Amino acid sequence: NKNSDIMEYKQMRREVQCAVNLAEKLKIYDADEASNYKHFTAQIENEAEELSKDKLGRMLLGLIGYVYVEEAVKFQRFNHSVSAGFGVYNLKSFAHSSHLSTLYYWTIVKVIGS
C-alpha cells in the first residue's frame, strides 16, 4: 500500500532525525571540558526552559523525566536485588507504565490534532 509505505518512510525519517539530534547533544556533552559539565548543563537547562513555555513541550519534559526515573528505579532494583528485578513490584510498575504510555499517546494525539 502506497500510503503505508509513505508513513513508514516518514516515521523512519523522524527516528533518524531524533538519533542525529541526540548525537549532536552528546557531542556537546563530550566536548564540555568545564568541571561538572557546566556548559552542557546550562544549554540543556535553557532548552528545557524554552520547551516548558509550550503545552506539548511541558508534556515532553514530563515524559522525559518519567522515563529517567523509571530507568533509574529499574537499574537500582536490578543491581540491588537477588531476583534481579522480578516480582510483584515489576508487575505493578509495568501496569503503571503501560497506563501512562497510553495516556501520553492520547495526549500527544490530541495536542497535535488541535
N, C-alpha and C positions, 0 to 999 in steps of 0.2 A: 504494500500500500504506500503510495507516494507521500501522503500526509504523515504517516507513521515514520517513514524514513527521514523526512524533514525535521520532525520533532526530535527524533533520536540524534540527528546531527546537531541541532541547536542545543540539546542537553549536553552532548559531548563537548561542544564548544564552550558552554558555561563552565563545565567541570575543569576543562583545560585552563580557562582564564582564571578560575579560582586557584588552581595549582600555581600558575605563573605569579599571581598576586601574593600568594603565601611565600613563594620562593624569594620574591623581592623584599618582603618583610624580614625574612630570615637573613638575607644579605645585610640588611641594615643592622640587625642584631649582631651578626658575626663581625661586622666591621667596627662596631662601637667599642672603642678602647677605653672609654671612661669607666671609672670604678662603678660597680653595680649597674652597668648598662644605663646610665642616666639619660643619654641622648635618645636611646631606643625607647626607654620608658616614657620620656616626655612626649615623643612623637605618638606613641600608642595612646597615651592619655588625651592628647589633643584630638586624635581621630575619634576616640570614644566620646569625648565631649561633643564633637560635631555630630556624631551619629545619634546621640541622646536627644537632639533637638527635633528629631523626626519620629513619627509613630512607629514606622517599620524598623527604624534604626534602634529605638529603645527595645523593641521586641527581639531584634537580632542580638543586641548586647545581653539581654536576659538569657537567651538561648545559649550563647557562648559561655556565660557564667555557669549556667546549669550543667553544661557538658563538662566544663573543667571540674566542678565539684563532684559530679558523678564518677569521672575518671579517677580523681584523687581517692575517692572512697573505695573504688574497685582496687586500686593499687595498694592501698593500705590493708584492705581485707586480704588480698592475695598474699602479701608479704608477711602478714602477721597472723595467719590462720593456718591451723593444721589441715583443715579441709580445703584450703586454697580458694575460699570464696563460695563454697557450696552451702546450701541450706535455705532456711525459711526466709532470711533477710534478702537473699538474692531473688527469690520468687516475688517477694513484696516489692523490692526495688524494680524488678522487671515490669511488674504490673503498673507501678507508678510511672516509670519512664515511658512505657507504651502509651499510657493515657496522656501524658504530657506531649509526646510526639504527635499524637492525633490532634490535640488542642493547638499546638503550634502550627501544624499543617493547615488546619482550617482557618486559623488567624491569618496566616500568610495569604491564603486564597482570597479571604475577604478583603484584606488591605490592598492586594494587587488588583482585585476586581473592581475596587471603588475608584 
